[in-house]
Amino acid sequence: MSVVLSTAELSATDRSERWREAVSQTFIPLDVKILEEDPSPGRIVTHRVGVTRISDVEAGSQEVSRSKRLIARDGKEYLILTLQRRGSAVKEQDGRECLIEPGGFSVSDSSRPFRKKVEGTFHFTSFHFPRKELRVRDEDLRAVTARAFSGHDGSAALVATYFAQMAREGAGFDDVIGRQFVATGLDLLALFIDEQCGRYSPRAPESAAAMVARVKSHIVQNLSDPDLSPTTIAAAHFISVRYLHKLFQLEGTTVGEWIRAERLERCRRDLLRSPARGLGVATIARRWGFVSPSHFSRVFRAAYGVAPRDWQTHGLSCERRADA
């Protein structure tokens, strides 16, 4: 359920006071300074998806800050990822200052002081979630606060696209799907931060490893589907195909190779049992998602050094000799 707050119907005086209250209630306690003599109407639309509160904000020139006094008052640790839609913002935290332009995003940490200034009318979407939900090192998080990331290039574009999709569609998800959607987004953000800090390596971060486990479980449950593909797998987990491929690269393989190996292993096992069940090679191949018998024969021989029919006839004796 979305909550809509607007100051359009209020007088200039009431508008300023109501906006200050709304900003602190929506996010975290903040000092808000309106930079307009006649404050522009402001509007905030908020909804929750899993552990994340998503807020779409439009207003005029202002400055917000999080002081040590306010931090001491509430003591809560939240992270805020902000996608800049219209207008530009200057953000300061951890000794850095950056300019966030439309299409870019930035990250703020509520446990340390920060300041954000926007001049002119603006529009941004923010994602507000508990710090503990993002599995990254504190020193790595400090390295990415108050930095502007372009939403048009590389891994940053992947993060921006995913969170923008979450903002568009999240309100329509039920609780279970919403929590999965958010978990995937935070996995992606953690992977991005690891990459920014030079920790992107064949040793997959815990968050990425968790996503790989979920993806592999899905693949195993759907091996019989001949239409199983990176596109359908990515869609089922609310991630991009590019991110899916990146996850499997961390494990030294590809999505297609992993699917083929799992299918072949099950075919190999069933072929040994097939004579007693009266099943042919083509039937078993189709059972595990191979559409073309000739293609199945080629990849089976390449994997095991023997034709499927020969394995069906002599495979058990070969295995017994190998075991001996």
Order of alpha helices (4+ residues) and beta strands (2+ residues): beta-alpha-beta-beta-beta-beta-alpha-beta-beta-beta-beta-beta-beta-alpha-alpha-alpha-alpha-alpha-alpha-alpha-alpha-alpha-alpha
